[in-house]
Amino acid sequence: MPTFAPPETALDWLAWACLACAALPAALTALNLPAFRSPRRRGNGAPPRVSLLIPARNEAGGIGECLHAALSSEGVDLEVVVLDDHSTDGTAEIVAEAAREDGRVRLEQAPPLPAGWCGKQWACRTLAARADRSRELLCFIDADVRLAPHALRTLCDERARRNVGLLGGFPREACGTATEAAVIPLIHFVLLGFLPIAAARRLRGPAWAAGCGQLFLTTRDAYEAVGGHDAVKSSLHDGLTLPRAYRAAGQTTDVVDAADLAVCRMYHGASETFAGLAKNATEGVAAPGLIGFFTVVLGLGQAAPLPLLIAGALGAITLSNGSIAALLAAAGLSFGTRAALALSYRQPWLGVALHPFGVAFFLAVQWYALGRKLLGKPAAWRGRSYSPDLVPAPDAVPRSEPTRSPLPTAPRPRELRPTHRPAASFSASSRPGVSAPAR
């Protein structure tokens, strides 16, 4: 039985470094698990008046399911506004048909994209401007998100209970391929393994902010005080930069587990996963000041222990008993942390088994994205290219006065009797084009 011993050789020191790097996210995850939970249903009081805002660009494969789930929402006074962002695949026709069937749905067309704007931020800004101004709450979701019937009411009650200007929810991430299962759940691993949630709630600085661009709920007053999406207009990573903009403007933000409230399939397959994560990586982990730290801690603590143990077992390297003990402990912490997240947030167990591969894939994406930025290559997504010098650093969102939108706002719509629809099935298919199209 291998036993721990003081390091003597270079391999001994490497093994102990692996153990130290694995222990950091394991310890922080253990502290964060009780703090990052799904909000409880309450449902007391009058139904909140909510504008559900959905930007859609070539989402014909899934926008119908998105709307069907949204219209099954319970306990809220709801309007659903979809902005068709110059789609070429029939997205607008599907939304228009839904609007004819249910008066709560409204289709809007996106104005031309101005210079210096990311397509999604421009779409969200336009949606906020055209939403019914009598509604006090704005909920932004991606078109590949499927809401549970109780999701909106639960989020509204939780935001009011916490008294925050912006509440971000992390949906359950549906994964249809092995690569998705290995990589996509790392969203939770990085969040809970490197951000102390309890401290982030007490400390109000922008650097402590977090969120998920798939699901945001905000009050209109807070949104306008921040300047709305104008504050992050060139960002491709609103999940990070929008909460930071709120905090920079003096507003409060928080995050919750939304695995019981919403499901999302972000990407389909390895190539879409790589491209989707690379498009905004330099605003997060791949930022020049962060990528070295994450490469060392994730590379040594998560990706390296198992290959080193295998190399030792095959005789390719010689490991002392102390090195073997340290590497076994590191691998145990690594896989144990991933398993705890899978159990807590309903993530695929295949991803646990493939965890070292997923981390290596994730790190490769980060260095690829940074390399493209340093070479001046544009980020590309959904048929659009974005110059790297247009994207601000994630902690460089300026404090600004509220921005008054020059876009025409929608008049208060007449009251319409909701059309009855059967309850949506709260699930995500793994078949491309059926569940959630790639973001």
N, C-alpha and C positions, 0 to 999 in steps of 0.2 A: 504494500500500500504506500503510494508516494506521500511523503511528508514535507511540510514547509521547512526550508533551510535558507539561511542568509545567501543573497546572490553573490556569486563569485565570477562567473563568466559573462560574456556579452549576452549569450542566450538567456542566462539567468536574469539579467537586468531587463531584457526584453519581455520575458514572461511576467515579471513583477510589474512592469509598465502596463502590460495588457490587463492585469488584474486591477490596477489602480484606475485605469480608464474605464473598465467595465463597472467598477463600483460607483463611480460618480452618477451616471444616469440611473443606475439601479436604486441608489439611496434616494435620489430626488423623486423618482417615480413612486416609490413607496410612500413618501410624504405627500405627494400630489393626489394619489388615488382617492383618498377620502374627500378631498376638496373639489375634485372635478367630477361631479355627478350630474345625472339627469334631473331636471326640475320636476317637482311633483305637480300633479293636476290639482287645481283649486277650483276655478270656475265660479267664484262668487261675484256678485255684482252685475251691473249692466254689461252687455256685450261690448267690448272695445271696438272702435271704428278703425279698420285697418285698410290701407292700400297695399296690396300685394303686387310688387313690381318685378317684372320678368323681362330682362333683355334677351332677345332671341336672334341669332344669326345662323341661318341654315340648320334649323333644329326640327325639321319635319319628321325625323325618325322618332322623336320623343315628346314633342311639345303637347301632343294630345293627352298623353298619360300625365304629364305635369299639370295640365289644366284640370283634368278629371280628378286628380288627387286634391288639388287646391280647392276646387268647388265643393268637395266633400267636407270642408272644414266646419267644425262645430263651435258654437259659443262666441262667434265674432260677427260683427256687421262688416261685410267684406266687399271690396271691389278688387278686381284683378285686371291690371293694365299690362299688356304685352307690347313691347316695342319691337317691331320687325326691323332689323338692322340690315336692310338691303339684301335680304335673302333671295336665293335663286332656286330654291328647292321646294317651294310650295308651303313654306312655314306660314306665310300670311293667310293663305286660303284656309288652312286648318284652324287658325285662330279666328278668322272671320266667321267660319261656320259655328264655332263654339260660342261666339258673341251673339249669333242669331238664335241659338238655342237657350242661352242663359244671359239675362240682362246684366249680370254682375261683371261680365267680361267686356273689355274694351280693347280694340286694336289701334295702335298708333304706329305711324311710320317715322323712322329716324331721319332727321335732317342730315345733310352731308357732313362728314367727319372733318372738323377743323384741324388745321395744322397744330401739332403739339399735344394732341389728345390721344389717349388710348381708346380704342373702340368701345370697350366695356364701360369705362368711366363716363364717356360721352353719352352712352345709352342710358346709364343709371341717372345721370344728371338730367337728361331729357325726361325720363320717366317721373322723377321727383317733381319736375316743373309742371307736368301734365296731370299729375294725380289730383284727386278731389281735395281741395285745400281745407275742407271741413273735417277731414279725417286727421286725427292727431298722431297716428302711428304709421310709419313706413316700413315695410318689410321687403328687403331685396333678396331674391333667390335666383340661382342659376336655373336654366331651363332643364337641366338634368337632375334636378332635385325633386323628390316625391315626398310630399308632406303627409304625415299621419293626420287623421281627422281632428285630433285634439292638439295638434302641434301649435297652431297659431295662438289659441287661447292660453295654452300653457306658457308659451314664451312671453305673451303680453303680461300675464300675471306675474311671471318671474322677473321681468324687467321692472315692473312697478314695485315689487317687493324689494328688489335690490336698489331701486332708485338710481338707475344709471341711464345715461343718454344713449348708449349704444350697447346692445347685447349681441354677441356672436355665438352661434351654435355650430358645433362640429357634428355633422351627420354621420350615420353609419356608412362607411365606404364599401359599396358592393364591388367585388372583384371577379371578373370572368375568366382570367388567365393566370398562370403561375407567376408571371412577371408582375402583374397587378397585385396579386396577393402578397408577394414578397416586398414590394416597394411602397404602394399607396398607404398602408397602415403606418408607415414611418412618420406620417404627419403627426400622429399621436405620440410616437416615440420621441420625436424631437421636442414637441410641445411639453410633455410631462417630464422628460428626462433632463431638460435644460432650463426651464422657466419655473421658478418657485411660485406656484399659483397664489398661495396665501399672501406672500410678500407683494406680489404684483397687484393684489387688490388693495393693499394698504398704501403702497408707494404710487404716486400719481404721475410720475414722469413718463414721457412717451416711450422711453426705452423698455418699459415694463409692459407695454401694451401687446395684445395678441388678438387674433380673430381668425375667422374662416370666411373667405369671400363667397362661399356657397350659400351662406345664410346669415343675414344681418337684420336686426330689428332696432329701429331708432325712433325717437320722438321727432316730430317735425321741427319743434323749437330747437332741439340740440343740433339737428342736421343743418338748419339755416344758420345757427350761431357759428358753426365750424366753417361755413362756406360751401357745404355739400361736397360733391365730387370734384368741384373746382380745385379743392385743396390737394387732390391726388390725381390730377387730370392726366399726367403722363405716366403714371405708374401702371405696371402690369401685375402688381401684387397687392391688390386692395385688401386682401385678408390681413396684411401686416400694416400697410401704410394708412388705411382709413382709421383704424383704432388709434394709431399714433397721431394722426391729424386731430382727432377728437381730444386727445389728452393735451396736445400742444395748445389747443384753444381753450383749455380749462374745463372740458367736459369729462365725464366719467365713463369708463367702459368696463365690461366684464365678459367672461366666456363661460359656456356651459356645455356639458355633454348632451348632444342631441341625437344619440343613437336610437333612442326610442321615439323620436319625433320626426325624423326625416332620414331618407336614404338617398345616396347619390352614387352613380357610377361615373367617375371622372373621365377615364380614358379606356380605350379598347386596344389591348395588346401592347407589346414592348415598344414599338416605334412611336405610337401616340403617347405612351407614358413618358418616354425619353424627351420627346419634343415638348410635351405639355409642362413637364417640370423644368426644362431648360429655359423656357421663355421668360421666366421671372426670377430665376435662381439668384442672379446677382443682386437682387434687392433683399435677399435673406441670407441663407447659409453661404452662398458663393460670393458674398461681399468680400473685397480684399482683406478687410480687417478681421474677418471671421473664419474664412475657409481653412486657414492653417490650423486653427484650434479644432474645428470640427473634423478635419482630416485625421489629426492625431488621435483625438478621443474616440471617434467612431471607428477609425481604421484599426487601431490597436485593441480597443475594448470590445468591438463587435465583429469585425471582419476577420481578424488575424488569429484568435485563439484556436479555432477548430482546424484550419489548415496547418498551423504549427504542430498541433497534436498528431494530425495525420502524417505529416512529414517525419515526425519523430518515430511513429509506429512503423513507418516503412523504411526507416534507417537512413533517410536522406539527411537528417541532422541528428545530432546527439544531444539529448535533453537529460539533465540531471533530475533526480527525484524531486528536488525543490521546484525546478522549472515545470515539471509535469503537474505537480500539485497546484502551482499558481495558475497554469493554463486551464486546468480542469475547473478551478474555482471561477476563473474569468468566463469560461464558456457557460458554466452554470448560471452565473449572474446575467449573462447576455441573453441566453435562451429563456431563463426564468422571467426576466423583465418583459420580454416580448410575449411570453405566455400569459403573464398577468394582464397585460393590455388586451390581448385577444379575449380573455375570459371576461374582463370588465366591460369591453366596448363591442363585443360581438364581431370580432375580426376573424378572418379565415385562419384555421390552424395550419393550412399549407404554408402560409406566410411565416409562421413560427419556425417550421422545419427549414425554410429557405432563408432564414434571417441573415446569415453572413453574405449570401449572394445579393440580397436586397440592399444591404448597406453598401456593398461594393458598387452596385449599379447606381445607387443614389449619389455616392461620392464622384463617380465618373461623370454624372450629369453636371454636378457642380463645377468641376474643373473644365468641362467642355464649355459651359456657359460663360465662365470667367475668361477662358481663352478667346472666345468669340468677341466678348466685349473689349478685351485688350487689343484685339486686332481691328476693332472698329466695325465688326460685322453686325448687321441689324438683327434684332429679335423678330421672329416671324410667328404669326399665329392667325388662324382663320382667314388666310388670304391677304393679310396685311403685314407690313414690315414696319418696325419701330427702331429708329436710330438709337444706339445705346446712350448717347449723350443727352437724350431727352428724358431718360428715366432718373429720378432723383434718388439719392441715398435714402434708405428707409428711415433714418433718424433726422432727415433734413427737411421735414415738412414745415413750412413757415407758419407762424401764427398770423392769422389774417382776420380782417373784419368780415362779417357776413357778406357773402356775395349774392346780390340780387339777380336772379336769373332774367335775362332779356327774353327768354322763350315765353310764349303765351301759356298761361295756366288754364287748366280745364275748369269750366264752370261746375258748380255743384250739380250732379246729375239728379234727375227726377228719381223718386223712389220707385223701385221695380220689385215686383214679387219674385223671389228667387225660384228658379226652375228646379224641380226635384231631380236629383241624380242619385243613382245607387252609390253606396260607399265604395271608395277606391281601394284596391288591393295594395296594401303597404308592403311592397316587395320590389326587387329589382331583378330583371332577367339578365342572364349573362350573354344573351344573344345580341350582337351588335345591331343597332337600328331599332331594337324593340324597347329597350329600357331607357338608358340615358346616353345620348350622343356625346362624343368627346367634347370636353371644354376646349 
